[in-house]
């Protein structure tokens, strides 16, 4: 029964996403909406969680009523915007698409066997994420007695509320604090992210390349292991990877809807975990470098994300919350930094070892590095520069955190190294098929017109 209730809540998030696509410019007709319907579930989850997280700050609970209202308004808006537009035309899917979807479905169904029965037995899952989700479920809002209370300082109170808000929606849908069925939400987020990536890439990347790349991502041992912990690191990585890929598509095609999807997903990353700020800033910096003629557009997207992050930052300021792990202001504490500069190279090498570990991420990161070079040499320099600048800035930024932290670096690095590289590895894996397809198109001497690809929707 509770599984059905959780699935029902997610079905309403899907409807919300379908209604949101025309507003993002993704589907300007019934035909294009159907062709890009794979984005709807991911966009629906992120948008619903963002709305719930903001409402939690102003004493508004978000449950079944909120889900129905949001889905209904989105559906009505979609029907209004698409009235009288071109109807969809059925096209027989290609064999590679059918085989890829079947393989991913079988893999995710096998994963579901573990996610349906896994206990919530990891410390951070209980002490940070589920604790906050339970508090939102019980109190109906981000009551400062818990979310800014001294007694709960161990729970990283400065972390944003997107994931706890999503958990609270699930608890309200199920009518109980069910920590076992909750794991299915994390698996469903993987489903939504893979569908979004497939939709973003399917008309730019041949199916024989796209589906093996997505299967390789889903098969990476760290994806399964870290999602099953119910920590926020893999949800952050998946959300950010969709944003990174959508922005990469925009860089190639200048399609406004791709940047709109990226902006929404970047906002989701910012509101998932503090490290999301590092990755999002690195991605926008890479866009500024790779798209110099469109910096005003990039700045507008960045401004939208800043506005969406602002309510949580105001809540933190009002209640005096701060990051207990590290403070960026410590970058200017020369005495502190001078005594820990040796930590930087150690962290840099250690994080590299985590990303290159085949028992965690397979060959995802090495392939990305090789294809960056290939794409650059092949003439796809904007995309290659974008990927390289983002990856290097993120890697350096993560290493710098261990320098400015006041924790003993070896303990801090050892306890977090496997998790913090998730966004780097998953983001690299998401960009890899796009880099490969663009490099191959260039080698074959086929310059692509804007918005064109391997197959038109």
Secondary structure, DSSP 8 states (H G I E B T S, - for coil): -HHHHHHHHHHHHHHHHHHHHHHHTS-SSHHHHHHTTHHHHHHHHHHHHHHHHHHHTTT---SHHHHHHHHHHHHHHHHHHHTT----------HHHHHHHHHHHHHHHHHHHHHTT-----HHIIIIIIHHHHHHHHHSS--HHHHT-GGGGGG-TTS-SHHHHHHHHHHHHHTS--TTTTHHHHHHHHHHHHHHHHHHHTTTS-HHHHHHHHHHHHH-HHHHHHHHTT-SHHHHHHHHHHHHHHHHHHHHH--HHHHHHHHHHHHHHHTT-THHHHHHHHHHHHHHHH-GGGHHHHHHHHHHHHHHHHHHHHHHHHHT---SS--GGGGG-HHHHHTTHHHHHHHHHHHHHHHH-HHHHTTHHHHHHHHHHHHHHTT-HHHHHHHHHHHHHHHHHHHHHHHH--S-HHHHHHHHHHHHTHHHHHHHHHHHHHHHHHHHHHHTT----TT--SS--
